[in-house]
């Protein structure tokens, strides 16, 4: 069991957890990830490690609500526990003084890019960070990325903050301005990483992307995370997660990541129904209690106190918020 | 009291024993079991077990024991069954085999004990596996594990990396010598391939849990969610965590693929992934469990390969409702490495064996999903390096087999994690750990290895044999300090 010592939303639907995992914290290097399983019937999902604190024995993970497991996890609070956390997994990022490095984070991918940016900065690189998000509220780790880069650029798809456009627009500008770029690291949604690869391929700029295929064990056993690299199968959990962007077959990655879409939708729908059913029961119970309170105040108070505790556990405000947000 | 050589309690003369037929293992009806994940074999009741035990010829030089990778004293435990001392029989097996309920179910007995049985040469071999399973299950029901005696502590600490058959065996043997044994497991459940690889209908998870509980009662410590090499290195175990010796039993690694066109299509699985989803993650209980599996109901499914893993995968697919379930194997049935009983069971359940057949290409439905396999028929040529006759494609024999799911069960390669993070640990060209076949010692002092990570894909019992040799050798090393 792994205790959550702190949990807080850092953007709508994106939550940061500080989790007690001393062994992982001691070994974590930039570019690595963990796999976790929330409860006995849960699936194993890979998640970004944003940073770790070896002294306190904690790791930070940043989670965006997407399917059932991430929605459920994002309803967890400080003091809750996670059944399994295993890691750090994957090969660490290659850190050396390349010269000028552009680190690009798209959406929640910024959390994965951040520790590598920090390590590259420490290794003496000039770090240009480009962070992109759909809108102002979804820009994450702005301050942190600012601290570990020489230049920080931000784009939003809708222009609600900083510059309107995509991270690739900024990258193209840099190239057009004649900025010498020795390495590009891009972590984000697949279309973003593919777009970055397309831009840099023409310019022959070495580009690394961190891939997020479907994964089960993460230890080099099941082979579920295989990706096509130069038309050869490689495995993200032991050969990656970082790969040369110009060798990655992104179409196959998109196709394979869609393999369980129907099942994922079904899981999520049933989970929402469960919450909705619970909400109805709780609402009815509370309404009944209101009626009882009117006639027998003392007895009502006792019952109310007990029932309320139950309601708080089963129907937290943030569960409502995330589910509402998904609709 | 002077020890007396156990006299045989068997009332039958040799000739009479030969006349007793091999007792049939009660099993679920094929049509019924093909739709559920509960165990196929139901186990002998005590009466059948005694009847079967009476068939033992009590050879002076029993080949059964010689051919057992862990050296189970078959004749002696069978005599104890005849005498009605079932717990004694279990204890007798446990002297050499700490996982009898597991080997009784999954060992390829025809290649080992039963293959050596003299009765087999005359009529039908003794049902040694069935008897082993019977006494192990009897022990589980009748022995209170709280009463298990622990050996006197030696104050030596041994780390076991991986909780599969080799690791569990080494752990069991070492704890009986009084060493402090700590087992690290990468996954969230103990058992390695026994848990993620072998399906419920062949080896129920409950059996593994019981065997593991037994080992806990013996004093073995278990820690899940630790990927040695990543979470902690071998050197850290030795230098910082105070272990005196380490045994590496990390097992089979990444699945191999054929390298043919279309293997990346959705619907093409490795057997490891397919089985892990079902066994470890309970995808067959979706959506009660969260892990999904592609819809198999009414679909055509094929496994490529002829080993136990292949049969486990395709029989699981059948239980998930596959309309047609094929085994595509490039050699003939005689070369098939799967256990004889599994082939028999699979046929009874309606699996369609297409032997001397191999896919050459997987075809897409145009939307990224598998639609069919283009296959070719084979014939057998001269023997190859494995000693088996090499399969050769027959020109002009190609045909298309409509398929929604194809499962690749053609072997695995070495998992690189421990090797790549342990300086000085020598490996073979193919990446397996080099270990002395008798002592299981590696190139690193105090580090031993065994099982699939040394030999490549093999069987549960061969891995257990390696675990057993390693335990003996680790004990010698810890006792003498000599390397």
Interface residues (C-beta under 8 A of the other chain):
Chain A: X23 X24 X27 X37 X41 X42 X43 X44 X68 X69 X83 X84 X85 X86 X87 X88 X89 X216 X217 X218 X219 X220 X221 X222 X223 X224 X226 X228 X233 X235 X238 X249 X252 X255 X256 X258 X259 X260 X262 X263 X264 X266 X267 X270
Chain B: X186 X187 X188 X196 X224 X225 X226 X227 X230 X231 X232 X251 X252 X253 X254 X255 X257 X263 X264 X266 X270 X272 X273 X276 X277 X280 X281 X282 X285 X286 X287 X288 X289 X290 X291 X292 X293 X294 X295 X368 X415 X416 X417
